[in-house]
Amino acid sequence: MGKIKSKQIKAYSHELANSGINFSEDFEKNKRVLGKEMPSKKMRNQMAGYLSRFKKKEKIEKEKLRSKKD
């Protein structure tokens, strides 16, 4: 399985992230947050993985902006 995610996974992940649910950089924590609400285990795992990478990338970008300001 590659790293390319479908538009559905990305769109729904961004929708959940913007809805106020706190996701972390940890795949297992994100998987528990998504829980049984997902229609399938595969979709839940893909979304949890995408959200963890998204949060890591977001954190790195914030750190870069801070370092540029200093």
PyMOL Python script that loads the backbone (N, CA, C, O; Angstrom):
from pymol import cmd

cmd.read_pdbstr("""\
ATOM      1  N   MET A   1       0.847  -1.171   0.000  1.00  0.00           N
ATOM      2  CA  MET A   1       0.000   0.000   0.000  1.00  0.00           C
ATOM      3  C   MET A   1       0.891   1.231   0.000  1.00  0.00           C
ATOM      4  O   MET A   1       1.823   1.346   0.796  1.00  0.00           O
ATOM      5  N   GLY A   2       0.584   2.153  -0.912  1.00  0.00           N
ATOM      6  CA  GLY A   2       1.392   3.351  -1.038  1.00  0.00           C
ATOM      7  C   GLY A   2       0.947   4.465  -0.113  1.00  0.00           C
ATOM      8  O   GLY A   2       0.061   4.288   0.723  1.00  0.00           O
ATOM      9  N   LYS A   3       1.572   5.603  -0.277  1.00  0.00           N
ATOM     10  CA  LYS A   3       1.271   6.746   0.572  1.00  0.00           C
ATOM     11  C   LYS A   3       0.173   7.638  -0.001  1.00  0.00           C
ATOM     12  O   LYS A   3      -0.255   8.584   0.659  1.00  0.00           O
ATOM     13  N   ILE A   4      -0.284   7.356  -1.206  1.00  0.00           N
ATOM     14  CA  ILE A   4      -1.301   8.186  -1.831  1.00  0.00           C
ATOM     15  C   ILE A   4      -2.662   7.856  -1.226  1.00  0.00           C
ATOM     16  O   ILE A   4      -3.078   6.698  -1.206  1.00  0.00           O
ATOM     17  N   LYS A   5      -3.348   8.883  -0.736  1.00  0.00           N
ATOM     18  CA  LYS A   5      -4.667   8.705  -0.132  1.00  0.00           C
ATOM     19  C   LYS A   5      -5.730   9.252  -1.074  1.00  0.00           C
ATOM     20  O   LYS A   5      -5.473  10.179  -1.842  1.00  0.00           O
ATOM     21  N   SER A   6      -6.909   8.680  -1.013  1.00  0.00           N
ATOM     22  CA  SER A   6      -7.990   9.124  -1.877  1.00  0.00           C
ATOM     23  C   SER A   6      -8.499  10.499  -1.452  1.00  0.00           C
ATOM     24  O   SER A   6      -8.235  10.950  -0.338  1.00  0.00           O
ATOM     25  N   LYS A   7      -9.215  11.145  -2.332  1.00  0.00           N
ATOM     26  CA  LYS A   7      -9.782  12.463  -2.034  1.00  0.00           C
ATOM     27  C   LYS A   7     -10.758  12.358  -0.876  1.00  0.00           C
ATOM     28  O   LYS A   7     -10.867  13.279  -0.067  1.00  0.00           O
ATOM     29  N   GLN A   8     -11.465  11.243  -0.791  1.00  0.00           N
ATOM     30  CA  GLN A   8     -12.441  11.051   0.269  1.00  0.00           C
ATOM     31  C   GLN A   8     -11.760  11.023   1.632  1.00  0.00           C
ATOM     32  O   GLN A   8     -12.251  11.641   2.576  1.00  0.00           O
ATOM     33  N   ILE A   9     -10.643  10.319   1.749  1.00  0.00           N
ATOM     34  CA  ILE A   9      -9.900  10.223   3.008  1.00  0.00           C
ATOM     35  C   ILE A   9      -9.392  11.611   3.407  1.00  0.00           C
ATOM     36  O   ILE A   9      -9.552  12.029   4.554  1.00  0.00           O
ATOM     37  N   LYS A  10      -8.785  12.318   2.462  1.00  0.00           N
ATOM     38  CA  LYS A  10      -8.233  13.637   2.757  1.00  0.00           C
ATOM     39  C   LYS A  10      -9.322  14.632   3.144  1.00  0.00           C
ATOM     40  O   LYS A  10      -9.179  15.365   4.122  1.00  0.00           O
ATOM     41  N   ALA A  11     -10.398  14.656   2.383  1.00  0.00           N
ATOM     42  CA  ALA A  11     -11.464  15.625   2.639  1.00  0.00           C
ATOM     43  C   ALA A  11     -12.113  15.391   3.996  1.00  0.00           C
ATOM     44  O   ALA A  11     -12.317  16.337   4.757  1.00  0.00           O
ATOM     45  N   TYR A  12     -12.432  14.158   4.300  1.00  0.00           N
ATOM     46  CA  TYR A  12     -13.096  13.860   5.562  1.00  0.00           C
ATOM     47  C   TYR A  12     -12.142  14.074   6.738  1.00  0.00           C
ATOM     48  O   TYR A  12     -12.572  14.498   7.811  1.00  0.00           O
ATOM     49  N   SER A  13     -10.867  13.789   6.550  1.00  0.00           N
ATOM     50  CA  SER A  13      -9.880  14.010   7.607  1.00  0.00           C
ATOM     51  C   SER A  13      -9.754  15.491   7.928  1.00  0.00           C
ATOM     52  O   SER A  13      -9.720  15.878   9.096  1.00  0.00           O
ATOM     53  N   HIS A  14      -9.684  16.323   6.884  1.00  0.00           N
ATOM     54  CA  HIS A  14      -9.590  17.766   7.104  1.00  0.00           C
ATOM     55  C   HIS A  14     -10.865  18.300   7.755  1.00  0.00           C
ATOM     56  O   HIS A  14     -10.814  19.202   8.591  1.00  0.00           O
ATOM     57  N   GLU A  15     -11.997  17.738   7.367  1.00  0.00           N
ATOM     58  CA  GLU A  15     -13.271  18.156   7.959  1.00  0.00           C
ATOM     59  C   GLU A  15     -13.300  17.840   9.454  1.00  0.00           C
ATOM     60  O   GLU A  15     -13.734  18.664  10.259  1.00  0.00           O
ATOM     61  N   LEU A  16     -12.840  16.652   9.821  1.00  0.00           N
ATOM     62  CA  LEU A  16     -12.797  16.271  11.238  1.00  0.00           C
ATOM     63  C   LEU A  16     -11.790  17.117  12.017  1.00  0.00           C
ATOM     64  O   LEU A  16     -12.059  17.524  13.147  1.00  0.00           O
ATOM     65  N   ALA A  17     -10.640  17.377  11.415  1.00  0.00           N
ATOM     66  CA  ALA A  17      -9.610  18.170  12.092  1.00  0.00           C
ATOM     67  C   ALA A  17     -10.098  19.597  12.340  1.00  0.00           C
ATOM     68  O   ALA A  17      -9.788  20.195  13.371  1.00  0.00           O
ATOM     69  N   ASN A  18     -10.854  20.130  11.400  1.00  0.00           N
ATOM     70  CA  ASN A  18     -11.366  21.497  11.539  1.00  0.00           C
ATOM     71  C   ASN A  18     -12.608  21.574  12.425  1.00  0.00           C
ATOM     72  O   ASN A  18     -13.020  22.668  12.813  1.00  0.00           O
ATOM     73  N   SER A  19     -13.201  20.444  12.746  1.00  0.00           N
ATOM     74  CA  SER A  19     -14.422  20.438  13.552  1.00  0.00           C
ATOM     75  C   SER A  19     -14.151  20.600  15.044  1.00  0.00           C
ATOM     76  O   SER A  19     -15.088  20.727  15.832  1.00  0.00           O
ATOM     77  N   GLY A  20     -12.890  20.596  15.435  1.00  0.00           N
ATOM     78  CA  GLY A  20     -12.567  20.812  16.842  1.00  0.00           C
ATOM     79  C   GLY A  20     -12.113  19.559  17.571  1.00  0.00           C
ATOM     80  O   GLY A  20     -11.777  19.624  18.753  1.00  0.00           O
ATOM     81  N   ILE A  21     -12.097  18.425  16.891  1.00  0.00           N
ATOM     82  CA  ILE A  21     -11.610  17.192  17.515  1.00  0.00           C
ATOM     83  C   ILE A  21     -10.093  17.281  17.584  1.00  0.00           C
ATOM     84  O   ILE A  21      -9.438  17.602  16.593  1.00  0.00           O
ATOM     85  N   ASN A  22      -9.539  16.996  18.754  1.00  0.00           N
ATOM     86  CA  ASN A  22      -8.090  17.077  18.933  1.00  0.00           C
ATOM     87  C   ASN A  22      -7.436  15.766  18.523  1.00  0.00           C
ATOM     88  O   ASN A  22      -7.629  14.729  19.158  1.00  0.00           O
ATOM     89  N   PHE A  23      -6.665  15.836  17.459  1.00  0.00           N
ATOM     90  CA  PHE A  23      -5.891  14.691  17.011  1.00  0.00           C
ATOM     91  C   PHE A  23      -4.436  14.943  17.370  1.00  0.00           C
ATOM     92  O   PHE A  23      -4.018  16.088  17.541  1.00  0.00           O
ATOM     93  N   SER A  24      -3.668  13.866  17.481  1.00  0.00           N
ATOM     94  CA  SER A  24      -2.266  13.997  17.859  1.00  0.00           C
ATOM     95  C   SER A  24      -1.373  13.468  16.746  1.00  0.00           C
ATOM     96  O   SER A  24      -1.846  13.100  15.671  1.00  0.00           O
ATOM     97  N   GLU A  25      -0.090  13.438  17.019  1.00  0.00           N
ATOM     98  CA  GLU A  25       0.877  12.910  16.063  1.00  0.00           C
ATOM     99  C   GLU A  25       1.000  11.395  16.164  1.00  0.00           C
ATOM    100  O   GLU A  25       1.728  10.778  15.386  1.00  0.00           O
ATOM    101  N   ASP A  26       0.298  10.794  17.114  1.00  0.00           N
ATOM    102  CA  ASP A  26       0.389   9.362  17.355  1.00  0.00           C
ATOM    103  C   ASP A  26      -0.745   8.627  16.643  1.00  0.00           C
ATOM    104  O   ASP A  26      -1.920   8.928  16.854  1.00  0.00           O
ATOM    105  N   PHE A  27      -0.387   7.672  15.807  1.00  0.00           N
ATOM    106  CA  PHE A  27      -1.358   6.886  15.046  1.00  0.00           C
ATOM    107  C   PHE A  27      -2.343   6.160  15.955  1.00  0.00           C
ATOM    108  O   PHE A  27      -3.548   6.187  15.708  1.00  0.00           O
ATOM    109  N   GLU A  28      -1.846   5.519  16.993  1.00  0.00           N
ATOM    110  CA  GLU A  28      -2.710   4.735  17.886  1.00  0.00           C
ATOM    111  C   GLU A  28      -3.742   5.613  18.588  1.00  0.00           C
ATOM    112  O   GLU A  28      -4.897   5.211  18.730  1.00  0.00           O
ATOM    113  N   LYS A  29      -3.346   6.791  19.024  1.00  0.00           N
ATOM    114  CA  LYS A  29      -4.287   7.699  19.685  1.00  0.00           C
ATOM    115  C   LYS A  29      -5.360   8.157  18.704  1.00  0.00           C
ATOM    116  O   LYS A  29      -6.541   8.209  19.046  1.00  0.00           O
ATOM    117  N   ASN A  30      -4.946   8.487  17.493  1.00  0.00           N
ATOM    118  CA  ASN A  30      -5.904   8.913  16.475  1.00  0.00           C
ATOM    119  C   ASN A  30      -6.865   7.782  16.124  1.00  0.00           C
ATOM    120  O   ASN A  30      -8.051   8.010  15.886  1.00  0.00           O
ATOM    121  N   LYS A  31      -6.346   6.584  16.096  1.00  0.00           N
ATOM    122  CA  LYS A  31      -7.184   5.420  15.787  1.00  0.00           C
ATOM    123  C   LYS A  31      -8.264   5.243  16.855  1.00  0.00           C
ATOM    124  O   LYS A  31      -9.412   4.932  16.540  1.00  0.00           O
ATOM    125  N   ARG A  32      -7.887   5.443  18.121  1.00  0.00           N
ATOM    126  CA  ARG A  32      -8.858   5.328  19.215  1.00  0.00           C
ATOM    127  C   ARG A  32      -9.894   6.454  19.157  1.00  0.00           C
ATOM    128  O   ARG A  32     -11.070   6.237  19.445  1.00  0.00           O
ATOM    129  N   VAL A  33      -9.451   7.655  18.783  1.00  0.00           N
ATOM    130  CA  VAL A  33     -10.379   8.786  18.690  1.00  0.00           C
ATOM    131  C   VAL A  33     -11.428   8.510  17.614  1.00  0.00           C
ATOM    132  O   VAL A  33     -12.614   8.777  17.811  1.00  0.00           O
ATOM    133  N   LEU A  34     -10.989   7.980  16.486  1.00  0.00           N
ATOM    134  CA  LEU A  34     -11.918   7.683  15.402  1.00  0.00           C
ATOM    135  C   LEU A  34     -12.836   6.521  15.765  1.00  0.00           C
ATOM    136  O   LEU A  34     -14.001   6.487  15.369  1.00  0.00           O
ATOM    137  N   GLY A  35     -12.297   5.573  16.520  1.00  0.00           N
ATOM    138  CA  GLY A  35     -13.073   4.475  17.076  1.00  0.00           C
ATOM    139  C   GLY A  35     -13.956   3.719  16.116  1.00  0.00           C
ATOM    140  O   GLY A  35     -13.579   3.434  14.979  1.00  0.00           O
ATOM    141  N   LYS A  36     -15.133   3.405  16.596  1.00  0.00           N
ATOM    142  CA  LYS A  36     -16.085   2.582  15.845  1.00  0.00           C
ATOM    143  C   LYS A  36     -16.951   3.395  14.887  1.00  0.00           C
ATOM    144  O   LYS A  36     -17.823   2.837  14.220  1.00  0.00           O
ATOM    145  N   GLU A  37     -16.723   4.705  14.811  1.00  0.00           N
ATOM    146  CA  GLU A  37     -17.560   5.557  13.978  1.00  0.00           C
ATOM    147  C   GLU A  37     -17.289   5.394  12.482  1.00  0.00           C
ATOM    148  O   GLU A  37     -18.126   5.773  11.663  1.00  0.00           O
ATOM    149  N   MET A  38     -16.165   4.851  12.123  1.00  0.00           N
ATOM    150  CA  MET A  38     -15.803   4.703  10.728  1.00  0.00           C
ATOM    151  C   MET A  38     -16.530   3.510  10.110  1.00  0.00           C
ATOM    152  O   MET A  38     -16.807   2.525  10.795  1.00  0.00           O
ATOM    153  N   PRO A  39     -16.836   3.599   8.820  1.00  0.00           N
ATOM    154  CA  PRO A  39     -17.548   2.501   8.165  1.00  0.00           C
ATOM    155  C   PRO A  39     -16.709   1.230   8.014  1.00  0.00           C
ATOM    156  O   PRO A  39     -17.257   0.131   7.934  1.00  0.00           O
ATOM    157  N   SER A  40     -15.387   1.379   7.975  1.00  0.00           N
ATOM    158  CA  SER A  40     -14.543   0.186   7.860  1.00  0.00           C
ATOM    159  C   SER A  40     -13.228   0.399   8.599  1.00  0.00           C
ATOM    160  O   SER A  40     -12.804   1.528   8.842  1.00  0.00           O
ATOM    161  N   LYS A  41     -12.607  -0.700   8.942  1.00  0.00           N
ATOM    162  CA  LYS A  41     -11.333  -0.652   9.656  1.00  0.00           C
ATOM    163  C   LYS A  41     -10.254  -0.048   8.766  1.00  0.00           C
ATOM    164  O   LYS A  41      -9.419   0.724   9.238  1.00  0.00           O
ATOM    165  N   LYS A  42     -10.267  -0.393   7.488  1.00  0.00           N
ATOM    166  CA  LYS A  42      -9.261   0.120   6.560  1.00  0.00           C
ATOM    167  C   LYS A  42      -9.348   1.638   6.456  1.00  0.00           C
ATOM    168  O   LYS A  42      -8.327   2.326   6.484  1.00  0.00           O
ATOM    169  N   MET A  43     -10.560   2.157   6.337  1.00  0.00           N
ATOM    170  CA  MET A  43     -10.741   3.608   6.238  1.00  0.00           C
ATOM    171  C   MET A  43     -10.308   4.295   7.524  1.00  0.00           C
ATOM    172  O   MET A  43      -9.672   5.348   7.478  1.00  0.00           O
ATOM    173  N   ARG A  44     -10.646   3.712   8.672  1.00  0.00           N
ATOM    174  CA  ARG A  44     -10.243   4.276   9.965  1.00  0.00           C
ATOM    175  C   ARG A  44      -8.736   4.366  10.056  1.00  0.00           C
ATOM    176  O   ARG A  44      -8.197   5.396  10.460  1.00  0.00           O
ATOM    177  N   ASN A  45      -8.044   3.287   9.682  1.00  0.00           N
ATOM    178  CA  ASN A  45      -6.582   3.266   9.763  1.00  0.00           C
ATOM    179  C   ASN A  45      -5.948   4.259   8.795  1.00  0.00           C
ATOM    180  O   ASN A  45      -4.965   4.918   9.135  1.00  0.00           O
ATOM    181  N   GLN A  46      -6.509   4.369   7.586  1.00  0.00           N
ATOM    182  CA  GLN A  46      -5.965   5.324   6.624  1.00  0.00           C
ATOM    183  C   GLN A  46      -6.129   6.749   7.123  1.00  0.00           C
ATOM    184  O   GLN A  46      -5.220   7.568   6.995  1.00  0.00           O
ATOM    185  N   MET A  47      -7.294   7.041   7.692  1.00  0.00           N
ATOM    186  CA  MET A  47      -7.526   8.388   8.207  1.00  0.00           C
ATOM    187  C   MET A  47      -6.648   8.683   9.411  1.00  0.00           C
ATOM    188  O   MET A  47      -6.125   9.791   9.534  1.00  0.00           O
ATOM    189  N   ALA A  48      -6.477   7.719  10.296  1.00  0.00           N
ATOM    190  CA  ALA A  48      -5.624   7.921  11.472  1.00  0.00           C
ATOM    191  C   ALA A  48      -4.185   8.177  11.040  1.00  0.00           C
ATOM    192  O   ALA A  48      -3.521   9.048  11.600  1.00  0.00           O
ATOM    193  N   GLY A  49      -3.702   7.441  10.067  1.00  0.00           N
ATOM    194  CA  GLY A  49      -2.350   7.640   9.559  1.00  0.00           C
ATOM    195  C   GLY A  49      -2.186   8.978   8.867  1.00  0.00           C
ATOM    196  O   GLY A  49      -1.182   9.664   9.059  1.00  0.00           O
ATOM    197  N   TYR A  50      -3.166   9.350   8.064  1.00  0.00           N
ATOM    198  CA  TYR A  50      -3.117  10.636   7.373  1.00  0.00           C
ATOM    199  C   TYR A  50      -3.140  11.787   8.368  1.00  0.00           C
ATOM    200  O   TYR A  50      -2.395  12.755   8.215  1.00  0.00           O
ATOM    201  N   LEU A  51      -3.991  11.688   9.387  1.00  0.00           N
ATOM    202  CA  LEU A  51      -4.078  12.750  10.392  1.00  0.00           C
ATOM    203  C   LEU A  51      -2.799  12.869  11.203  1.00  0.00           C
ATOM    204  O   LEU A  51      -2.397  13.977  11.560  1.00  0.00           O
ATOM    205  N   SER A  52      -2.148  11.739  11.502  1.00  0.00           N
ATOM    206  CA  SER A  52      -0.902  11.809  12.272  1.00  0.00           C
ATOM    207  C   SER A  52       0.194  12.481  11.440  1.00  0.00           C
ATOM    208  O   SER A  52       0.950  13.298  11.966  1.00  0.00           O
ATOM    209  N   ARG A  53       0.287  12.149  10.154  1.00  0.00           N
ATOM    210  CA  ARG A  53       1.275  12.807   9.291  1.00  0.00           C
ATOM    211  C   ARG A  53       0.946  14.287   9.119  1.00  0.00           C
ATOM    212  O   ARG A  53       1.842  15.131   9.099  1.00  0.00           O
ATOM    213  N   PHE A  54      -0.345  14.597   8.995  1.00  0.00           N
ATOM    214  CA  PHE A  54      -0.793  15.979   8.842  1.00  0.00           C
ATOM    215  C   PHE A  54      -0.416  16.809  10.068  1.00  0.00           C
ATOM    216  O   PHE A  54       0.047  17.941   9.928  1.00  0.00           O
ATOM    217  N   LYS A  55      -0.609  16.260  11.262  1.00  0.00           N
ATOM    218  CA  LYS A  55      -0.279  16.982  12.499  1.00  0.00           C
ATOM    219  C   LYS A  55       1.228  17.165  12.647  1.00  0.00           C
ATOM    220  O   LYS A  55       1.679  18.213  13.108  1.00  0.00           O
ATOM    221  N   LYS A  56       2.018  16.152  12.258  1.00  0.00           N
ATOM    222  CA  LYS A  56       3.470  16.282  12.315  1.00  0.00           C
ATOM    223  C   LYS A  56       3.945  17.386  11.374  1.00  0.00           C
ATOM    224  O   LYS A  56       4.802  18.196  11.728  1.00  0.00           O
ATOM    225  N   LYS A  57       3.375  17.403  10.174  1.00  0.00           N
ATOM    226  CA  LYS A  57       3.742  18.411   9.184  1.00  0.00           C
ATOM    227  C   LYS A  57       3.351  19.803   9.672  1.00  0.00           C
ATOM    228  O   LYS A  57       4.101  20.763   9.494  1.00  0.00           O
ATOM    229  N   GLU A  58       2.185  19.908  10.283  1.00  0.00           N
ATOM    230  CA  GLU A  58       1.702  21.173  10.830  1.00  0.00           C
ATOM    231  C   GLU A  58       2.647  21.692  11.924  1.00  0.00           C
ATOM    232  O   GLU A  58       2.945  22.885  11.979  1.00  0.00           O
ATOM    233  N   LYS A  59       3.107  20.794  12.783  1.00  0.00           N
ATOM    234  CA  LYS A  59       4.013  21.163  13.868  1.00  0.00           C
ATOM    235  C   LYS A  59       5.346  21.668  13.319  1.00  0.00           C
ATOM    236  O   LYS A  59       5.884  22.660  13.810  1.00  0.00           O
ATOM    237  N   ILE A  60       5.870  20.998  12.316  1.00  0.00           N
ATOM    238  CA  ILE A  60       7.142  21.393  11.702  1.00  0.00           C
ATOM    239  C   ILE A  60       7.024  22.773  11.071  1.00  0.00           C
ATOM    240  O   ILE A  60       7.933  23.595  11.190  1.00  0.00           O
ATOM    241  N   GLU A  61       5.893  23.028  10.392  1.00  0.00           N
ATOM    242  CA  GLU A  61       5.702  24.330   9.762  1.00  0.00           C
ATOM    243  C   GLU A  61       5.619  25.448  10.800  1.00  0.00           C
ATOM    244  O   GLU A  61       6.139  26.539  10.568  1.00  0.00           O
ATOM    245  N   LYS A  62       4.978  25.196  11.933  1.00  0.00           N
ATOM    246  CA  LYS A  62       4.895  26.187  13.005  1.00  0.00           C
ATOM    247  C   LYS A  62       6.275  26.488  13.567  1.00  0.00           C
ATOM    248  O   LYS A  62       6.594  27.643  13.849  1.00  0.00           O
ATOM    249  N   GLU A  63       7.098  25.451  13.732  1.00  0.00           N
ATOM    250  CA  GLU A  63       8.453  25.644  14.250  1.00  0.00           C
ATOM    251  C   GLU A  63       9.301  26.453  13.276  1.00  0.00           C
ATOM    252  O   GLU A  63      10.113  27.278  13.694  1.00  0.00           O
ATOM    253  N   LYS A  64       9.113  26.218  11.975  1.00  0.00           N
ATOM    254  CA  LYS A  64       9.861  26.977  10.976  1.00  0.00           C
ATOM    255  C   LYS A  64       9.480  28.452  11.025  1.00  0.00           C
ATOM    256  O   LYS A  64      10.342  29.323  10.913  1.00  0.00           O
ATOM    257  N   LEU A  65       8.191  28.732  11.191  1.00  0.00           N
ATOM    258  CA  LEU A  65       7.744  30.120  11.278  1.00  0.00           C
ATOM    259  C   LEU A  65       8.298  30.812  12.516  1.00  0.00           C
ATOM    260  O   LEU A  65       8.673  31.983  12.459  1.00  0.00           O
ATOM    261  N   ARG A  66       8.351  30.097  13.628  1.00  0.00           N
ATOM    262  CA  ARG A  66       8.923  30.661  14.862  1.00  0.00           C
ATOM    263  C   ARG A  66      10.393  30.975  14.686  1.00  0.00           C
ATOM    264  O   ARG A  66      10.864  32.029  15.115  1.00  0.00           O
ATOM    265  N   SER A  67      11.123  30.058  14.053  1.00  0.00           N
ATOM    266  CA  SER A  67      12.563  30.281  13.887  1.00  0.00           C
ATOM    267  C   SER A  67      12.832  31.449  12.942  1.00  0.00           C
ATOM    268  O   SER A  67      13.832  32.147  13.105  1.00  0.00           O
ATOM    269  N   LYS A  68      11.972  31.674  11.971  1.00  0.00           N
ATOM    270  CA  LYS A  68      12.152  32.800  11.054  1.00  0.00           C
ATOM    271  C   LYS A  68      11.876  34.123  11.747  1.00  0.00           C
ATOM    272  O   LYS A  68      12.492  35.136  11.416  1.00  0.00           O
ATOM    273  N   LYS A  69      10.957  34.126  12.704  1.00  0.00           N
ATOM    274  CA  LYS A  69      10.627  35.343  13.441  1.00  0.00           C
ATOM    275  C   LYS A  69      11.768  35.742  14.381  1.00  0.00           C
ATOM    276  O   LYS A  69      11.977  36.930  14.629  1.00  0.00           O
ATOM    277  N   ASP A  70      12.495  34.774  14.899  1.00  0.00           N
ATOM    278  CA  ASP A  70      13.579  35.057  15.860  1.00  0.00           C
ATOM    279  C   ASP A  70      14.815  35.469  15.193  1.00  0.00           C
ATOM    280  O   ASP A  70      15.815  35.741  15.858  1.00  0.00           O
TER     281      ASP A  70
END
""", "prot")
cmd.dss("prot")
cmd.show_as("cartoon", "prot")
cmd.util.cbc("prot")
cmd.orient("prot")
